[in-house]
């Protein structure tokens, strides 16, 4: 019984560290978990693969617009851990899904975009549940959508048909919008959990809260969609996306991002908005607008729904 309780406490601590991106603590926690439970546990392979990949990205951050340059010796261990977890197939289905999503992320980092997309197709990314998902899994799914969008942007379209180009552009933007929406939900959830833990502590002070960082993939998900809308001449959806991001209930991590978006939105409204093109921020954007390129194809409304969304402001209050 004592061993089960110790294992449960360790699992809770591991989940917290994954949610708060405290990757440097994972190897020691995995060592303790393996000693108390089963040696060579496949879960340990997943956790070590994930933590080593994240530590690598922390030391070698990706940059927007830069292309990964193939396999790197430092990532060999990451692939070994993830391959071991996947090949043995002993993990529960949700952890196998996580292993696949992390493997796809590794493939992107190594420049194998096609294989990353193959993994997302096999896993069924659009079917992964958000309801009741812990914060760390929301982050994994949000990053997966951002990575899928990046892969689609990197790979050329085999046909020159204009309709295929429009469809591909919309697929890319939808990936980034989903990534951004789920990222906002994740940031709200992890802040709620951290604040709850602080309130539930004994009078003895605990460690200071771990500052969250967006990282390359979440930042891409939050910032790339409106860039593509403006690039494609769809100012209406670009402005609409700005407004959606600003309506989400603020967290400490998104404060600087919100200031940047608010400034960019103000510049666009001042430069290009007129009485005929303005619409109520709480309403859907118009189907046609003088803001947009008249030759642009595509709708001004979202083409997807999520089973769980970030809380948003509604007047002076916020709603779920």
C-alpha positions as CSV (number, residue, x, y, z in Angstrom):
1,X,0.0,0.0,0.0
2,X,2.8,2.4,0.9
3,X,4.5,1.6,-2.4
4,X,1.3,2.4,-4.3
5,X,0.9,5.7,-2.5
6,X,4.5,6.7,-3.2
7,X,4.0,5.8,-6.9
8,X,0.8,7.8,-7.0
9,X,2.6,10.9,-5.5
10,X,5.4,10.5,-8.0
11,X,3.0,10.2,-10.9
12,X,1.2,13.4,-9.7
13,X,4.6,15.2,-9.4
14,X,5.6,14.0,-12.9
15,X,2.4,15.3,-14.4
16,X,2.9,18.6,-12.7
17,X,6.4,18.9,-14.1
18,X,5.2,18.1,-17.6
19,X,2.4,20.6,-17.3
20,X,4.8,23.3,-16.1
21,X,7.6,22.3,-18.5
22,X,10.1,21.6,-15.7
23,X,12.0,19.1,-17.9
24,X,15.2,19.2,-15.9
25,X,13.4,17.4,-13.0
26,X,11.9,14.6,-15.1
27,X,15.0,12.2,-15.2
28,X,15.3,12.1,-11.4
29,X,11.6,11.6,-10.9
30,X,11.6,8.8,-13.5
31,X,14.5,7.1,-11.6
32,X,12.5,7.2,-8.4
33,X,9.3,5.9,-10.2
34,X,11.2,3.0,-11.8
35,X,12.7,2.0,-8.5
36,X,9.3,1.9,-6.8
37,X,7.3,0.3,-9.6
38,X,8.5,-1.7,-12.6
39,X,12.0,-1.6,-14.0
40,X,12.3,-0.5,-17.7
41,X,8.8,0.8,-17.6
42,X,7.7,2.0,-21.1
43,X,6.3,5.1,-19.4
44,X,9.9,5.9,-18.4
45,X,10.9,5.7,-22.1
46,X,8.2,8.2,-23.1
47,X,9.1,10.6,-20.3
48,X,12.8,10.5,-20.9
49,X,12.3,10.9,-24.7
50,X,10.1,13.9,-24.1
51,X,12.3,15.6,-21.5
52,X,15.5,15.1,-23.6
53,X,13.8,16.6,-26.7
54,X,12.5,19.6,-24.7
55,X,15.9,20.1,-23.1
56,X,17.5,20.1,-26.6
57,X,15.0,22.6,-27.9
58,X,15.7,24.8,-24.8
59,X,19.4,24.8,-25.6
60,X,18.9,25.0,-29.4
61,X,15.7,27.1,-29.8
62,X,14.0,27.0,-33.2
63,X,13.5,30.3,-35.1
64,X,10.5,31.3,-37.2
65,X,11.3,31.0,-40.9
66,X,14.4,28.8,-40.3
67,X,14.4,25.2,-41.6
68,X,15.7,22.3,-39.5
69,X,18.8,20.6,-41.0
70,X,18.3,16.9,-40.6
71,X,19.1,14.4,-37.8
72,X,21.4,15.6,-35.0
73,X,23.6,13.3,-32.8
74,X,22.1,14.8,-29.6
75,X,18.6,13.6,-30.7
76,X,19.6,10.0,-31.2
77,X,18.7,9.1,-27.6
78,X,15.4,10.8,-27.9
79,X,14.5,8.6,-30.9
80,X,15.7,5.5,-29.0
81,X,13.5,6.2,-26.0
82,X,10.4,7.0,-28.1
83,X,10.9,4.0,-30.4
84,X,11.2,1.7,-27.4
85,X,8.0,3.0,-26.0
86,X,6.1,2.6,-29.3
87,X,7.5,-0.7,-30.4
88,X,6.7,-2.6,-27.2
89,X,3.2,-1.2,-27.3
90,X,2.6,-1.8,-23.5
91,X,1.4,1.8,-22.8
92,X,-2.2,2.8,-22.4
93,X,-3.7,4.2,-25.6
94,X,-3.5,7.9,-24.4
95,X,0.2,7.5,-23.7
96,X,0.8,5.8,-27.0
97,X,-0.8,8.8,-28.6
98,X,1.4,11.1,-26.7
99,X,4.5,9.1,-27.8
100,X,3.4,9.4,-31.4
101,X,2.8,13.1,-31.1
102,X,6.3,13.6,-29.6
103,X,7.8,11.4,-32.3
104,X,6.2,13.6,-34.9
105,X,7.6,16.7,-33.2
106,X,11.1,15.1,-33.3
107,X,10.6,14.4,-37.0
108,X,9.8,18.0,-37.6
109,X,12.9,19.1,-35.6
110,X,15.0,16.8,-37.8
111,X,13.4,18.0,-41.0
112,X,11.3,15.0,-41.9
113,X,8.0,16.8,-42.5
114,X,6.4,14.0,-44.5
115,X,6.8,11.4,-41.8
116,X,5.5,13.9,-39.2
117,X,2.3,14.3,-41.2
118,X,2.0,10.5,-41.6
119,X,2.1,10.1,-37.9
120,X,-0.6,12.8,-37.4
121,X,-2.8,11.0,-39.9
122,X,-2.3,7.6,-38.2
123,X,-3.0,9.0,-34.7
124,X,-6.1,10.9,-35.8
125,X,-5.1,14.3,-34.5
126,X,-8.5,15.8,-35.0
127,X,-10.1,13.0,-33.0
128,X,-8.0,13.4,-29.8
129,X,-10.3,14.4,-26.9
130,X,-9.8,17.7,-25.1
131,X,-12.5,17.1,-22.5
132,X,-11.0,16.2,-19.2
133,X,-7.5,16.2,-20.7
134,X,-4.8,17.3,-18.1
135,X,-2.9,20.6,-18.9
136,X,0.2,18.9,-20.2
137,X,-1.8,16.9,-22.7
138,X,-3.5,20.1,-23.9
139,X,0.0,21.5,-24.5
140,X,1.1,18.4,-26.4
141,X,-2.0,18.6,-28.7
142,X,-1.7,22.3,-29.2
143,X,2.0,21.9,-30.2
144,X,1.0,19.0,-32.5
145,X,-1.4,21.3,-34.5
146,X,1.3,24.0,-34.7
147,X,3.8,21.4,-35.9
148,X,1.4,20.0,-38.5
149,X,0.8,23.6,-39.8
150,X,4.6,24.1,-40.1
151,X,5.0,20.8,-41.9
152,X,2.2,21.7,-44.4
153,X,3.9,25.0,-45.1
154,X,7.2,23.4,-45.8
155,X,6.0,20.7,-48.2
156,X,5.2,21.8,-51.8
157,X,1.8,21.0,-53.4
158,X,2.2,18.5,-56.2
159,X,-0.5,20.1,-58.4
160,X,-0.7,23.7,-59.6
161,X,-4.5,23.8,-59.4
162,X,-5.5,27.0,-57.7
163,X,-8.3,25.3,-55.7
164,X,-5.7,23.0,-54.2
165,X,-3.6,25.9,-53.2
166,X,-6.6,27.6,-51.5
167,X,-7.5,24.3,-49.7
168,X,-3.9,23.9,-48.5
169,X,-3.8,27.5,-47.3
170,X,-7.0,27.0,-45.3
171,X,-5.7,23.7,-43.9
172,X,-2.5,25.4,-42.7
173,X,-4.5,28.3,-41.1
174,X,-6.9,25.9,-39.4
175,X,-4.0,24.0,-37.9
176,X,-2.6,27.3,-36.4
177,X,-6.0,28.5,-35.2
178,X,-6.6,25.2,-33.4
179,X,-3.1,25.3,-32.0
180,X,-3.7,28.8,-30.7
181,X,-7.2,28.1,-29.3
182,X,-5.9,25.0,-27.4
183,X,-2.8,26.9,-26.3
184,X,-4.9,29.6,-24.7
185,X,-6.9,26.8,-22.9
186,X,-3.7,25.2,-21.7
187,X,-2.3,28.4,-20.4
188,X,-5.5,29.2,-18.5
189,X,-5.7,25.7,-17.1
190,X,-2.1,25.6,-15.9
191,X,-2.4,29.0,-14.3
192,X,-5.6,27.9,-12.5
193,X,-3.8,24.7,-11.2
194,X,-0.7,26.7,-10.0
195,X,-2.9,29.2,-8.1
196,X,-5.0,26.4,-6.6
197,X,-1.8,24.6,-5.4
198,X,-0.5,27.9,-3.8
199,X,-3.8,28.4,-2.0
200,X,-3.8,24.8,-0.7
201,X,-0.3,24.9,0.7
202,X,0.3,24.8,4.4
203,X,1.5,28.0,6.1
204,X,5.1,26.9,5.4
205,X,6.1,28.6,2.1
206,X,6.7,26.3,-0.8
207,X,8.9,26.8,-3.9
208,X,8.1,29.8,-6.1
209,X,5.8,29.3,-9.0
210,X,7.5,28.2,-12.2
211,X,7.2,30.9,-14.8
212,X,5.6,29.6,-18.0
213,X,7.2,30.2,-21.4
214,X,5.3,29.9,-24.6
215,X,8.1,28.3,-26.6
216,X,8.4,28.1,-30.4
217,X,5.4,25.9,-31.2
218,X,2.8,27.5,-28.9
219,X,4.0,31.0,-30.0
220,X,3.7,29.9,-33.7
221,X,0.1,28.6,-33.1
222,X,-0.9,31.9,-31.5
223,X,0.8,34.3,-34.0
224,X,0.9,32.6,-37.4
225,X,-2.8,32.4,-38.4
226,X,-3.4,36.2,-38.6
227,X,-0.1,36.7,-40.4
228,X,-1.2,34.3,-43.1
229,X,-4.7,36.0,-43.3
230,X,-3.1,39.4,-43.9
231,X,-0.6,37.9,-46.4
232,X,-3.5,36.3,-48.3
233,X,-5.5,39.6,-48.4
234,X,-8.1,38.5,-45.9
235,X,-8.0,41.4,-43.5
236,X,-11.4,40.6,-42.2
237,X,-10.4,37.2,-40.8
238,X,-7.1,38.6,-39.7
239,X,-8.8,41.3,-37.6
240,X,-11.3,38.7,-36.4
241,X,-8.5,36.4,-35.2
242,X,-6.9,39.3,-33.3
243,X,-10.2,39.9,-31.6
244,X,-10.6,36.2,-30.7
245,X,-7.2,36.2,-29.1
246,X,-7.9,39.4,-27.1
247,X,-11.3,38.1,-25.9
248,X,-9.6,35.1,-24.2
249,X,-9.2,35.5,-20.4
250,X,-5.7,36.8,-19.8
251,X,-2.9,34.8,-18.1
252,X,0.5,36.0,-16.9
253,X,2.1,34.2,-19.8
254,X,-0.1,35.9,-22.5
255,X,0.3,39.5,-21.1
256,X,3.1,40.6,-23.5
257,X,1.5,38.8,-26.4
258,X,-1.8,40.6,-25.8
259,X,-0.1,44.0,-25.7
260,X,1.6,43.2,-29.1
261,X,-1.7,42.0,-30.7
262,X,-3.6,45.0,-29.3
263,X,-1.1,47.4,-30.8
264,X,-1.1,45.6,-34.2
265,X,-4.9,45.6,-34.2
266,X,-5.0,49.3,-33.4
267,X,-2.6,50.1,-36.3
268,X,-4.7,48.1,-38.8
269,X,-8.0,49.7,-37.6
270,X,-6.5,53.2,-37.8
271,X,-5.0,52.6,-41.2
272,X,-7.6,50.6,-43.1
273,X,-11.0,50.5,-41.2
274,X,-13.9,52.7,-42.2
275,X,-17.6,52.8,-41.3
276,X,-18.5,50.4,-44.1
277,X,-15.9,47.8,-43.1
278,X,-16.3,48.0,-39.3
279,X,-18.3,45.3,-37.5
280,X,-19.2,44.6,-33.9
281,X,-16.4,42.6,-32.2
282,X,-18.9,40.2,-30.6
283,X,-20.5,39.3,-33.9
284,X,-19.3,37.1,-36.8
285,X,-17.3,39.0,-39.5
286,X,-19.2,40.0,-42.6
287,X,-19.1,37.6,-45.6
288,X,-17.8,40.5,-47.8
289,X,-15.8,43.5,-46.8
290,X,-14.1,46.4,-48.5
291,X,-11.1,45.5,-46.4
292,X,-10.4,42.3,-48.3
293,X,-8.7,41.6,-51.6
294,X,-11.6,41.2,-54.1
295,X,-9.7,38.3,-55.9
296,X,-9.3,36.4,-52.6
297,X,-11.1,33.1,-52.3
298,X,-12.3,31.5,-49.1
299,X,-14.8,32.1,-46.3
300,X,-14.7,34.6,-43.5
301,X,-16.0,32.2,-40.9
302,X,-14.3,29.3,-39.0
303,X,-14.4,25.9,-40.5
304,X,-14.0,23.9,-37.3
305,X,-15.3,23.5,-33.7
306,X,-13.5,22.3,-30.6
307,X,-15.1,20.3,-27.8
308,X,-13.4,22.5,-25.2
309,X,-12.5,26.2,-25.5
310,X,-10.6,28.8,-23.5
311,X,-12.7,31.1,-21.2
312,X,-13.4,34.5,-22.8
313,X,-14.4,37.9,-21.6
314,X,-18.0,38.9,-22.1
315,X,-18.5,42.5,-21.0
316,X,-17.2,42.9,-17.5
317,X,-17.1,39.2,-16.8
318,X,-15.8,36.1,-18.5
319,X,-17.6,32.9,-19.7
320,X,-16.5,29.4,-20.4
